[in-house]
Amino acid sequence: MCEMKTIFILCDALKSLYLTEKNMPFLFSLSKSGLYIKHIIPCAGFCERSEIFSGLDGYDTGNFTAIGYLPEESPYKGDARMLRVFESIRTFDERVYNRVFRYWRTRKNRTLGGYRIPPLSLTKFALTEDGKKSLIAHREIFQELDEKGMTYTMEGFTSLSDIRKRTTLTIKELAIREIKMGTDFIPLYVGETDSIGHRYGNDVESIRPTLLATDKLLHEIYDVAIDAGYCFCVMGDHGMVPVTDKIDVINEVHQSGCRLHKDYEAFYDSTMARFWFYNEHAKERIRRTLETKFSNSGFIVDESNCKKYRIPLDLLCEDGKPVYGDLVWCAHPGVLISPDFFHSERESENGMHGYIEVVEGHGTGLYVEMYNGIEHYVIERAHSSQICGELCKSLAINEPNSKEWKRVI
């Protein structure tokens, strides 16, 4: 295939079950004429962008969860004294803390958001795929484009390190501008499909207005892109599993009698609880709590299954502790850790992703590619990391990492 300028739209959490004529008439019709991958299977963790742009999974890039235990990389590593003040404010009034911390963080240009992470814990954590540290050296599409002198823009994409919005333009305005400029590769990000899936879970009637609005946006960008000779690609990077059970892991761990910062450090994602221990007593107590209280809700990742799920538990930070945890507990699909470090117990999260065990349909995304002259063909399923190869074909560039390049298991 000859080189073709490409526009790539990542619709966050656009799951495979959404693609019906009633929900998304334009994208549904497009899937009948171009390349259509029915089920995109996400790799383990929360770093889909690394997979898409490198063609590697989290075991090979080292990017497993978005935030890891990396004290040497933490943007807050010199802020312990100020964080103790914030800890006191948070104990007194969380709303005041949120406002003051947000202002301070923006002024100090700290790239990791505070979310609901205990302030003193921020000195231990840093971003992985959106941070400065390349946990395992690898290439991405962008290095291949640079070497061929091809142009691209990330202005319409997303990163957790963003403190301010990257652009004041709408996605449509940005797409039209870049197409007119002839930019070779235009990645764009649509986040509404993710937020609406979290809110409504499996209530498609409530989700449909957002799907129709997204479909209209895709149609409008498509018309401009195809007329300009672009390859048009849309991807749902993962699905959204309906929440059937909520568990309070934070409170149970607190009840174990172990002291945060003194005995252990913890990070609570919505579907994962990760711990770093400072003594064997805390390790035994917290492991026993998880096994006793939550044996039916999830499982502990260890040497017997981490390679099966391709989770890089062997990666160490500079002080020798595992980046992703001395102990990692993963929820079964449908189980939600609530509260966690991103949501309070008051927030109504009815859909979630990031489960290690894949649920086809609810848990999988999709991919549609169209350009003038493409023959229609359908692939039943592919991993999210395989989309890198499709993008490279359209751009006529080499895949950034050879197929033989894999870490030894």
C-alpha positions as CSV (number, residue, x, y, z in Angstrom):
1,M,0.0,0.0,0.0
2,C,1.3,3.4,-0.9
3,E,1.8,6.2,1.7
4,M,-1.5,7.8,2.8
5,K,-2.1,10.6,5.2
6,T,-4.1,9.2,8.1
7,I,-6.6,10.6,10.6
8,F,-7.0,8.4,13.7
9,I,-9.8,9.0,16.2
10,L,-9.7,7.2,19.5
11,C,-13.1,7.0,21.0
12,D,-12.4,6.1,24.6
13,A,-14.5,3.1,25.8
14,L,-16.5,2.8,22.6
15,K,-17.3,-0.8,23.2
16,S,-18.2,-3.4,20.5
17,L,-21.8,-3.7,21.6
18,Y,-22.5,-0.1,20.9
19,L,-22.0,-0.5,17.1
20,T,-25.6,-0.9,15.9
21,E,-27.5,1.0,13.3
22,K,-29.7,2.5,16.0
23,N,-26.8,3.7,18.1
24,M,-24.3,4.9,15.5
25,P,-25.8,4.7,12.0
26,F,-22.8,6.3,10.2
27,L,-20.1,4.2,11.8
28,F,-22.3,1.1,11.4
29,S,-22.6,1.7,7.7
30,L,-18.9,2.4,7.4
31,S,-18.1,-1.0,9.0
32,K,-19.9,-2.6,6.1
33,S,-17.5,-1.2,3.5
34,G,-14.0,-0.9,5.0
35,L,-11.9,-2.9,7.5
36,Y,-13.9,-3.8,10.5
37,I,-12.5,-5.5,13.6
38,K,-15.5,-6.5,15.7
39,H,-13.7,-7.0,19.0
40,I,-10.6,-5.1,20.2
41,I,-9.2,-6.9,23.2
42,P,-7.4,-4.6,25.6
43,C,-4.1,-5.6,27.1
44,A,-3.9,-5.8,30.8
45,G,-3.9,-2.5,32.7
46,F,-4.6,1.2,31.8
47,C,-2.0,2.2,29.2
48,E,-3.8,1.6,25.9
49,R,-2.1,4.5,24.2
50,S,1.3,2.9,24.6
51,E,0.0,-0.3,23.0
52,I,-1.6,1.5,20.1
53,F,1.4,3.6,19.2
54,S,4.1,1.0,19.9
55,G,2.5,-2.3,19.0
56,L,3.6,-3.8,22.3
57,D,1.7,-4.7,25.4
58,G,2.4,-3.6,29.0
59,Y,4.7,-6.4,29.7
60,D,7.0,-5.3,26.8
61,T,6.8,-1.5,27.4
62,G,6.6,-1.6,31.2
63,N,3.5,0.6,31.1
64,F,0.9,-1.4,33.0
65,T,-1.0,1.1,35.1
66,A,-1.0,4.9,34.5
67,I,0.6,5.6,37.9
68,G,3.5,3.6,39.4
69,Y,5.7,3.6,42.5
70,L,8.5,5.8,41.2
71,P,9.8,8.1,44.0
72,E,12.7,9.2,41.9
73,E,10.4,10.5,39.2
74,S,7.7,12.0,41.4
75,P,7.0,15.7,40.6
76,Y,6.3,16.0,44.4
77,K,9.6,14.5,45.7
78,G,10.7,17.9,47.1
79,D,7.3,18.9,48.5
80,A,7.0,16.7,51.6
81,R,6.7,19.7,54.0
82,M,3.9,21.3,51.9
83,L,2.1,18.0,51.5
84,R,1.9,17.6,55.3
85,V,0.1,20.9,55.4
86,F,-2.3,19.7,52.7
87,E,-2.8,16.4,54.6
88,S,-4.0,18.5,57.6
89,I,-6.3,20.6,55.4
90,R,-7.7,17.5,53.7
91,T,-8.6,16.0,57.2
92,F,-10.3,19.2,58.2
93,D,-12.3,19.9,54.9
94,E,-11.8,18.0,51.7
95,R,-13.5,20.6,49.5
96,V,-11.2,23.3,50.7
97,Y,-8.2,21.0,50.2
98,N,-9.3,20.3,46.6
99,R,-9.6,24.0,45.7
100,V,-6.3,25.0,47.4
101,F,-4.4,22.0,46.1
102,R,-5.6,22.5,42.5
103,Y,-4.4,26.1,42.5
104,W,-1.0,25.2,44.1
105,R,-0.5,22.3,41.7
106,T,-1.2,24.5,38.6
107,R,1.1,27.3,39.9
108,K,3.9,24.8,40.6
109,N,3.4,22.9,37.4
110,R,3.2,19.4,39.0
111,T,2.3,17.0,36.2
112,L,0.7,14.3,38.3
113,G,-2.9,15.2,39.4
114,G,-3.8,14.9,43.1
115,Y,-7.0,13.0,42.4
116,R,-8.0,11.4,45.8
117,I,-4.4,10.2,46.6
118,P,-3.4,11.0,50.2
119,P,-1.1,14.0,49.8
120,L,1.9,12.5,51.5
121,S,1.7,9.5,49.2
122,L,2.3,11.7,46.2
123,T,6.0,11.7,46.9
124,K,6.1,8.0,46.0
125,F,4.1,8.0,42.7
126,A,4.7,9.2,39.2
127,L,3.1,8.8,35.8
128,T,4.3,5.9,33.6
129,E,3.3,6.2,29.9
130,D,2.7,9.9,30.3
131,G,5.8,10.6,32.4
132,K,9.4,11.2,31.6
133,K,10.6,7.7,32.4
134,S,10.7,5.0,29.7
135,L,10.4,2.0,31.9
136,I,11.5,-0.4,29.1
137,A,13.1,1.3,26.1
138,H,10.9,1.0,23.1
139,R,9.9,3.0,20.0
140,E,6.6,4.5,18.9
141,I,5.1,5.5,15.6
142,F,6.3,9.0,16.1
143,Q,10.0,8.1,15.9
144,E,9.2,6.4,12.5
145,L,7.4,9.5,11.3
146,D,10.3,11.7,12.4
147,E,12.8,9.6,10.5
148,K,10.8,9.8,7.3
149,G,10.3,13.6,7.7
150,M,6.5,13.1,8.1
151,T,4.4,15.5,10.1
152,Y,2.0,14.9,13.0
153,T,0.2,16.7,15.8
154,M,-0.7,15.6,19.3
155,E,-2.7,18.8,20.0
156,G,-6.0,16.9,19.8
157,F,-5.0,13.9,21.8
158,T,-4.8,13.4,25.5
159,S,-2.2,12.9,28.3
160,L,-2.6,12.6,32.1
161,S,0.4,15.0,32.4
162,D,-1.6,17.9,30.9
163,I,-2.2,20.6,33.4
164,R,-4.1,22.8,31.0
165,K,-6.1,22.1,27.8
166,R,-3.9,21.5,24.8
167,T,-6.1,23.4,22.5
168,T,-9.1,25.8,22.5
169,L,-10.3,24.3,19.2
170,T,-13.0,21.7,19.0
171,I,-12.0,18.3,17.7
172,K,-13.8,19.0,14.4
173,E,-12.1,22.4,14.1
174,L,-8.7,20.9,14.8
175,A,-9.2,18.1,12.3
176,I,-10.2,20.4,9.6
177,R,-7.3,22.7,10.2
178,E,-4.8,19.9,10.2
179,I,-6.3,18.3,7.1
180,K,-6.0,21.6,5.2
181,M,-2.4,21.9,6.3
182,G,-1.8,18.4,5.0
183,T,-0.5,16.9,8.3
184,D,0.5,13.3,7.6
185,F,-0.8,11.8,10.9
186,I,-3.6,13.3,12.9
187,P,-4.5,11.4,16.2
188,L,-7.6,12.7,17.9
189,Y,-9.3,11.8,21.2
190,V,-13.0,11.7,22.1
191,G,-13.6,11.2,25.8
192,E,-17.4,11.5,26.1
193,T,-17.9,7.9,25.3
194,D,-15.9,6.9,28.4
195,S,-17.5,9.3,30.9
196,I,-21.0,8.4,29.7
197,G,-20.3,4.7,30.0
198,H,-19.0,5.1,33.6
199,R,-22.2,7.0,34.5
200,Y,-24.8,4.7,32.9
201,G,-23.2,1.3,32.7
202,N,-25.4,-0.9,30.6
203,D,-28.3,1.6,30.2
204,V,-27.9,2.1,26.5
205,E,-31.1,4.2,26.3
206,S,-29.3,6.9,28.4
207,I,-26.0,6.4,26.5
208,R,-27.5,6.6,23.0
209,P,-27.7,10.4,22.7
210,T,-23.9,10.6,23.3
211,L,-23.3,7.8,20.8
212,L,-25.4,9.6,18.2
213,A,-23.6,12.9,18.8
214,T,-20.2,11.1,18.5
215,D,-21.4,9.4,15.3
216,K,-22.4,12.8,13.8
217,L,-19.0,14.2,14.7
218,L,-17.2,11.2,13.1
219,H,-19.4,11.6,9.9
220,E,-18.5,15.3,9.7
221,I,-14.7,14.7,10.0
222,Y,-14.9,11.7,7.7
223,D,-16.4,13.8,4.8
224,V,-13.6,16.3,5.0
225,A,-10.9,13.6,5.4
226,I,-12.0,11.3,2.6
227,D,-12.3,14.3,0.2
228,A,-8.7,15.2,1.0
229,G,-7.5,11.7,0.4
230,Y,-7.0,10.7,4.0
231,C,-7.3,7.2,5.5
232,F,-10.0,7.5,8.2
233,C,-9.6,5.3,11.3
234,V,-11.8,5.0,14.3
235,M,-11.0,2.9,17.4
236,G,-12.7,2.0,20.6
237,D,-9.8,1.0,22.8
238,H,-11.8,-1.1,25.3
239,G,-15.3,-1.6,26.5
240,M,-17.2,-0.8,29.7
241,V,-18.3,-3.6,31.9
242,P,-21.6,-3.1,33.9
243,V,-20.8,-2.8,37.7
244,T,-22.6,-5.5,39.7
245,D,-20.8,-5.2,43.0
246,K,-19.0,-2.5,45.0
247,I,-16.5,-3.3,47.7
248,D,-14.7,-1.0,50.2
249,V,-11.1,-2.3,50.2
250,I,-9.7,0.9,51.7
251,N,-11.7,0.6,54.9
252,E,-11.0,-3.1,55.3
253,V,-7.2,-2.5,54.9
254,H,-7.5,0.4,57.4
255,Q,-9.2,-1.9,59.8
256,S,-6.3,-4.3,59.6
257,G,-4.4,-2.1,62.0
258,C,-1.5,-1.3,59.5
259,R,-0.4,2.3,59.2
260,L,-0.3,4.0,55.9
261,H,3.1,5.6,55.2
262,K,4.6,3.8,58.2
263,D,3.9,0.1,57.4
264,Y,2.8,0.2,53.8
265,E,1.9,2.4,50.8
266,A,-1.1,1.7,48.6
267,F,-2.7,2.8,45.4
268,Y,-6.4,2.0,44.7
269,D,-7.5,2.0,41.1
270,S,-11.2,1.2,40.4
271,T,-10.4,-2.4,39.6
272,M,-7.0,-2.9,41.3
273,A,-5.5,-2.5,44.7
274,R,-1.7,-2.3,44.9
275,F,0.5,-2.3,48.0
276,W,4.2,-1.7,48.9
277,F,5.3,-2.9,52.3
278,Y,7.9,-1.6,54.7
279,N,7.7,-4.7,57.0
280,E,6.6,-8.3,56.8
281,H,3.9,-7.8,59.5
282,A,2.0,-5.4,57.2
283,K,2.4,-7.7,54.2
284,E,0.9,-10.7,56.1
285,R,-1.9,-8.7,57.6
286,I,-3.0,-7.0,54.4
287,R,-2.7,-10.2,52.3
288,R,-4.8,-12.1,54.9
289,T,-7.4,-9.3,54.8
290,L,-7.7,-9.5,51.0
291,E,-7.9,-13.3,51.0
292,T,-10.5,-13.4,53.8
293,K,-12.7,-10.5,52.8
294,F,-12.5,-10.5,49.1
295,S,-11.7,-14.0,47.9
296,N,-14.9,-14.1,45.8
297,S,-14.4,-10.6,44.4
298,G,-11.0,-10.9,42.8
299,F,-7.5,-12.5,43.0
300,I,-3.9,-11.7,43.9
301,V,-1.5,-11.5,41.0
302,D,1.7,-13.6,41.7
303,E,4.4,-15.5,40.0
304,S,2.0,-18.2,38.9
305,N,-0.3,-15.9,36.9
306,C,1.5,-12.6,36.2
307,K,3.1,-14.0,33.0
308,K,-0.3,-15.4,31.9
309,Y,-1.7,-11.9,32.0
310,R,1.6,-10.3,30.9
311,I,1.9,-8.0,33.9
312,P,5.4,-6.6,34.5
313,L,5.7,-7.3,38.2
314,D,9.5,-7.6,37.8
315,L,10.1,-3.9,37.1
316,L,11.9,-2.1,39.9
317,C,12.3,1.6,40.8
318,E,15.6,3.0,41.9
319,D,15.2,2.0,45.6
320,G,14.5,-1.6,44.6
321,K,10.8,-1.8,45.1
322,P,8.5,-3.1,42.4
323,V,7.0,-0.3,40.3
324,Y,3.5,-1.9,40.3
325,G,3.4,-3.4,43.8
326,D,4.8,-5.9,46.2
327,L,1.2,-7.2,46.2
328,V,-1.4,-6.6,43.4
329,W,-5.0,-7.5,43.9
330,C,-7.3,-7.5,40.8
331,A,-11.1,-7.4,40.8
332,H,-13.2,-9.8,38.8
333,P,-15.2,-8.1,36.0
334,G,-18.2,-6.2,37.4
335,V,-16.6,-5.7,40.8
336,L,-15.8,-2.1,41.6
337,I,-13.4,-0.8,44.4
338,S,-15.4,2.0,45.9
339,P,-14.2,4.5,47.0
340,D,-10.9,4.5,45.2
341,F,-8.3,7.2,44.3
342,F,-10.4,8.5,41.5
343,H,-13.9,8.4,42.8
344,S,-15.6,8.8,46.2
345,E,-18.3,6.4,47.5
346,R,-20.9,9.0,46.6
347,E,-20.2,8.9,42.9
348,S,-22.4,6.7,40.9
349,E,-20.1,4.5,38.7
350,N,-22.2,2.0,36.9
351,G,-19.7,0.9,34.3
352,M,-15.9,0.2,34.6
353,H,-13.0,-1.0,32.5
354,G,-9.4,-2.0,33.3
355,Y,-10.2,-5.6,34.3
356,I,-7.5,-8.1,33.8
357,E,-10.0,-10.8,32.8
358,V,-11.6,-9.8,29.5
359,V,-15.4,-9.9,28.9
360,E,-16.1,-10.1,25.2
361,G,-18.7,-7.6,24.1
362,H,-19.0,-5.5,27.2
363,G,-15.2,-5.5,27.8
364,T,-14.0,-5.2,24.2
365,G,-13.7,-2.2,21.8
366,L,-13.8,-2.0,18.0
367,Y,-11.9,-0.7,15.0
368,V,-13.1,0.7,11.6
369,E,-10.8,1.9,8.8
370,M,-11.9,3.4,5.5
371,Y,-10.2,5.0,2.6
372,N,-11.0,5.3,-1.1
373,G,-10.6,1.9,-2.8
374,I,-10.3,-0.3,0.2
375,E,-12.0,-3.7,-0.1
376,H,-14.4,-4.7,2.7
377,Y,-13.1,-7.3,5.1
378,V,-14.0,-8.3,8.7
379,I,-11.7,-9.6,11.4
380,E,-13.4,-11.1,14.4
381,R,-11.0,-10.0,17.1
382,A,-7.5,-8.5,17.6
383,H,-5.5,-7.1,20.5
384,S,-5.3,-3.4,20.9
385,S,-1.5,-3.5,20.3
386,Q,-2.2,-4.9,16.8
387,I,-3.8,-1.6,15.7
388,C,-0.3,-0.1,15.5
389,G,0.4,-2.3,12.5
390,E,-2.8,-1.1,10.7
391,L,-1.8,2.5,11.3
392,C,1.7,1.9,10.0
393,K,0.4,0.2,6.8
394,S,-1.7,3.3,6.1
395,L,1.2,5.6,6.7
396,A,3.6,3.3,4.8
397,I,6.1,3.4,7.7
398,N,7.9,0.5,9.4
399,E,6.3,-0.8,12.6
400,P,8.3,0.8,15.4
401,N,9.2,-2.5,17.1
402,S,9.9,-5.6,15.2
403,K,7.6,-8.6,15.7
404,E,10.5,-10.5,17.1
405,W,11.1,-7.9,19.8
406,K,9.5,-9.3,22.9
407,R,10.7,-9.7,26.5
408,V,11.6,-13.2,27.4
409,I,8.9,-14.7,29.7
